[in-house]
Amino acid sequence: MVTVGFEFDGNAAVNSDELSDTVDYVKVHEIVREQMNIQSKLIEHVAGRILDQLRSEFKIAETIDVEVTKLHPPVNGGAGSATVTLTG
């Protein structure tokens, strides 16, 4: 599971009602889906790739948070999930 958050000045989008003035969440979904389809050993690595791609695509963003959660990770003790959050 992936959660993405953006911090940016949204005033232009508020005033213009134009997609070009904000974050295109269709593109966000495409980037996340593309990166999640690449096999990795670590969720940190996946989160870093997603963050890099989003930073490259959305220059409007002041900060981006990417949270990747792996359900039922293979650890002793039966953990329900493991989550990593990267901010950039």
C-alpha positions in Angstrom: 0.0 0.0 0.0 1.3 3.5 -0.9 0.2 6.9 0.5 1.5 10.1 -1.1 1.2 13.6 0.2 2.2 16.9 -1.4 2.9 20.3 0.2 2.7 23.1 -2.3 1.2 26.6 -2.9 -2.2 25.8 -4.4 -3.3 29.4 -4.9 -2.8 29.3 -8.7 -5.1 26.2 -8.9 -7.6 27.8 -6.6 -7.9 30.8 -8.9 -7.5 29.1 -12.3 -9.3 25.8 -11.9 -6.7 24.4 -14.3 -5.0 21.0 -13.8 -1.7 22.5 -15.1 -1.6 24.6 -11.9 -1.7 21.6 -9.5 -0.6 18.0 -9.0 -2.1 15.6 -11.5 -3.1 12.7 -9.4 -3.6 10.5 -12.5 0.1 11.0 -13.2 0.9 10.3 -9.5 -1.0 7.0 -9.7 0.9 6.1 -12.9 4.3 6.7 -11.3 3.4 4.8 -8.2 2.0 1.9 -10.2 5.1 1.8 -12.4 7.5 1.8 -9.5 5.5 -0.8 -7.5 5.8 -3.1 -10.4 9.6 -3.2 -10.2 10.7 -6.0 -7.8 12.7 -4.8 -4.8 14.0 -6.3 -1.6 13.4 -3.3 0.5 10.3 -1.0 0.9 12.8 1.8 1.5 14.2 1.3 -2.0 10.7 1.4 -3.5 9.7 4.5 -1.5 12.9 6.3 -2.6 12.3 5.5 -6.3 8.7 6.8 -6.0 9.9 9.9 -4.3 12.6 10.6 -6.9 10.1 10.2 -9.8 7.5 12.4 -8.1 10.1 15.1 -7.4 11.2 15.0 -11.0 7.6 15.2 -12.3 6.1 17.8 -9.9 8.4 20.8 -9.5 5.5 22.6 -7.9 5.9 20.5 -4.8 7.7 22.0 -1.8 7.8 18.6 0.0 6.5 15.2 -0.9 5.8 12.4 1.6 5.8 8.8 0.4 4.6 6.1 2.7 5.0 2.4 1.7 3.4 -0.3 3.8 4.0 -4.0 3.3 1.3 -6.1 4.8 2.3 -9.3 6.6 6.1 -8.9 6.3 8.2 -12.0 6.7 9.3 -11.5 10.3 9.2 -13.7 13.3 6.4 -12.8 15.6 3.7 -12.2 13.0 3.8 -8.5 12.4 0.7 -7.2 10.6 2.6 -4.6 8.6 5.8 -2.7 8.2 5.8 1.0 7.0 8.5 3.4 5.9 7.9 7.1 5.2 10.3 9.2 3.2 10.0 13.0 2.8 11.8 15.0 0.2 
